[in-house]
Amino acid sequence: MVGGLNTGFGYSLFALSYLSLRAWLPHMVILVISHVLAVSFSFFTHSRWVFTDTGTSTWRHVGQAWVRFQVSYLGLLGLGLIVNAMLLRYVTPSVWWAQAGATGIGVLAGYWIHRHFVFQHATAAKPASP
């Protein structure tokens, strides 16, 4: 549910930003701005609803976690581009199947990165199950 919410928010934010700012800013600048804002929204939905990160109680901690989250999405962007190119070259000529594969791998990698890099203290603080 959070992923769907974040995706819808991101697409809507880009569309509104593009329609509002295209007369003043280049397309790529609008894309970068909307990406940072959409990923920021995603940070808060992930930290509160997916990983229930109660450790982000200070602005300093929130800022540090936000930077790690942004960095993780840059890495996921790079991973998606590489996986997509490899699938197109070695597995399928279809851009649709290649992107579907890259998206699936990106979702799995993103969850792992968030769990073990971005919100690692939230899972480390939980006691082990008996």
N, C-alpha and C positions, 0 to 999 in steps of 0.2 A: 504494500500500500504506500509506504514511504517513497519507494522508487518511482511509482506512478505519479504521486504528488509532485516529486522533485522534477520529473521529466516534463510534466504538464506546466509547472511553474517556469521552468527554464525556457521551453519553447514560447510560452506566452510572453515572458520577459523580453526575449530577443525580438519577437514580432513587434511588441509595443515600442521597444527601444529603437528598432530600425525605422518604424513608421514615424516616430517622433523626432529622431535625430539625424536622419539621412541627409537632410539639407545642410547640416553643419559639420558632420563627422564622416570620415570614410567608413565603408562597410566593415573593414577589419578592426577598426578601433571600437566600433559598436559591438562587434562579436566578442572582443576581449572583455569589454566592460560588462556585457550581459553574462559572460561566462563566470567572471569573478563574483558577480552578484548572485547568480544562480547557485554556484557552488557554496557561497556563504549561506544561502537559505538551506541548502542541502546539509551543511554542517550542523545547523541547529536542529533540523529534523532528525538527523542521524544521532546526534549526541543526546537528545531528549527521548526520542521514541524507539530507536533501534538498540542503542547501546546503553541507555539509561545512565548516562555519564553524570554522576553527582559530583565529580571532582572539579567541574568547571565553575566553581563558586567565586573565584576571583577574576578580575579583568585580565590579570597577567596570565593566569592559566588558560582562560578562554582564548586570549590572543595567541599563545603558544600552540594550543590545539588547533586553532583555525589555520595557522601557517602550515602545520603538519598536514591538515586536511587538504589545503590548496596544493601543496607539493605532491600529495598522493594522487590528486587528480591530474596533475601534469604528467606524472609517471604513467597513469592509466591511459591518458591520451596517446603518449608515445607507444605504449604496449599495443593499443588498438590499431594504430597505424602499421606497426610491424607485423602483427598477426594478420591483418587484412591483406597486406602485400604478399605475405608468405602463402596464405590460402589461395589467393588469386594466381600466384605463380606455380604452385605445386599441387593444389588439390582441385580447384574448380575455376572455370572461366566466368562464373556468375558472380557479379558484384553483390547480389542480394544474399547468396549463400555465404560468401566471404564475410560480409558485414554481420550476418547472423552469428557466424562462428566467433568473430572478433568480439561481438557484444556479449555472448555467453561467457567467453574467457574473461572479458573485462569485468563482468558482474562477479564472478568467482574471485578473481584477483582483487577487486575492490573490497569485497567483504573481508578477505584475509588481511589486506593492508590496513583497513580500518580497525579490525579487531586486534591486530598485533602491533600496529605502529601508531595510529592516530589516537585510539582510545584504550591503549594497553593498560593503563592504570586502573581503568574501570573493571576490567576482567581480572586483573591481578589481585584486586582488593576483595573479591568474592571468596568466601570460604569454600573448600572442596566439598563436593557432595559425599555423603556417607555411603 
